[in-house]
């Protein structure tokens, strides 16, 4: 099973994805592989550093290339081995962040249209002011974090959600407002319960 955690910068994706992976291991008794985008490969690490100087179409293409190798070299082999995969960010991040970089939604999708659809994509949403406060507490923001606002990213994620609904992707919203990470993961596990029930037990 391939699960994606998405949402605007500062909403808590990385914390929730890590906790979800731990809880899934305990809940299912099966291996869980936690991953992220950009990847922790040499290409992904280069993109993390290059975001400040790489813009628009060039960045969108480079991220699509990193995602392709992520799918082929990491996600699919893990799934084939019977492992649950949890990814902190996926194609939805491109459908949002590259639009902050003035790339058209249709063009972004044209670079990513062959990606592997997840079993489910979970979008974390919270009060924009809460997200803005978290971002303000960071020592340094990336170029795209500084370019966008929580309100704008939330709107673009809703547009990405609607767009992928048109491609029949399985998606759900997770309301994080006034919930700590444990309670957010409780809500995620409730959402995943029908999918988990269909998985063969170890």
N, C-alpha and C positions, 0 to 999 in steps of 0.2 A: 504494500500500500504506500502510495506516494502522497504526502501531505505538505502543502505549502502554507506558510505563515506570511501574510502581507499586511501592508498598512503604511501610513505616512511616517516620515522621519520623526523619531522621538516618541512613538506610540508604545514602544516596549517589545518589539518583535523578537530581538535577540534573547532577551530574558525569558520570554514566554516560550520560544522555540526550544531553548535548552531545558526548561522545566518540563515541557511537554514530552520531550524525548525520554527524560528520566521516568516520568510517570507511565509512559507507554511501555517501557521495558518492564516495569514492575507489574503493570496491569495485564500485559499479554504473555509475559515470560518469553518473549521472542526478541531477537536482536533488533536494535533501532540505530540507524545511521543518521547523525545530525550533520547537515551541510549548510552552505551559505552561498550567496552570490553578491558581488563577484566572488569567484572561487578563491581558495587558498593556494592555487597553483601559481607558477611563475607568471603566467599571463594575467590571472586575476589580481595578484598582488601588484603587478605593474599598473593595471587599470585603477586600482585604489589610489596609487600615487599620482597617476596621470590625469585624474579627473580635473585637477586645477588648470591644466593646459590643453586638454583634449575636449573639444566641444562638438555639439550638434551631431551631424551625420557620422562623422569619424568615430565619436564615442559610441553612438548607437550600434554601428557595425562591429566595433571591437567587443562590445558587451554581448552582442549576438554570437560572435565567434566563441567567446568564453563560455556562454551558455550551451552552445552545441557540444563542446568538449566535455562540459559538466554532465550533460545528459548521456553522452556516449561512453565516457570513460569512468563515470562515478555512479550516476543514478541508476541506469539500466543494469549494470553488473550487480549492484546491491539488490535491486528488485528481483533479478533472476536468481539470486542466492536466498530468496525468501525473507529478506530484511525489510522492515518498515523504514522508509526514508522521510525525514522531516527537513524541509528546506526553509531557511530564513531568507526570504525574497526569491522571486522567480520572474517570469516574463512580465507580470503586472508592474513590477518596478520600472521596467523599461517603458511600458505603456503610460506611465505617469512621469517619471523623472526626465525622460528624453523629450517629453512635451514641454517641460519647463525650459528645455534647451532649444525650443522652437522647431522641433521635428514633428511632422504631421503623424497622427495616429495610424493612418493607413500605411504610411511608409515604415513606421516602426514595426507594424505587424508583418509587413512584407519580408522583413529580415528574420522574423521569429515564427512564421506560420507553420513550420514543420516541427515545432517543439512537442514534447511528450505532454499530453494533458494530465494533470494530477488526478488522483482519485477525488480530491477535494481541495479547494483553495479557501482559506479562512482569512477574512479581512478584519483586522483589529481597528476599532474606531473609539475615539475618546473625545472629550471636550477640547476644542481647539486651544483654549487658554491653558489647559493643563499641559498639552503637548508643547505649546510655546514656552512655558515656564521650564520644562525639562531641557529644551534646546538651549535656552538662555543660560542654563547652568553648565553647559559643556564648555570646556576650555577653548575649543576651536571647532568651527563648523566647516564642513566641506563646501565647495563652491555651490553645489546644487542644494544643500541644506540652507545655505544663505540666500539662494535665489528664490526658493519657494516659501510659502507660508503654510501653516497647518490647514487653514481654511481652503486654500487653493488645492493642496494635495488631497484633502478629503474629497473635494469635488471631482478631481481627476480620477481618484480611485473609484468613485461611483460610476463615472463614465467608462472606466476600464471594466468594471463589473458588468455593466449593461452590454458592452461590446462583446465580452467573452460569453455572456449568456446567449448571445446570438450565435455563438459557435458551440453551444450546448455543453459548456463546461459546468461542472458541479461546484457550486460556490456557496458560501454562507458568511454573514456578518456576525462578528463577536463584539458585543458592547462591553467596553472596558471601564466605563465611567464608574468611579468610586469602587472599583474592584481591585484587590491586590493580585499579584501574579498567580497565586494558588487558586483563587476563585475564578480567574480568567481561564486557567487550564481546566478547572472543573467544568466550565461551560463548554470548552472545546471538546472534552471527553464525552459530554452528553451529546454533542453534535456528531461526534465520530462513532457513537455506539452502534448505529445500524451497520456501518461499514465494518467495524470490528467484529460484529456478530457473524458476519459472512466469511471471516477469515478462518482457515483451519487452525486449530490449536496445536501447539508444539507437543 
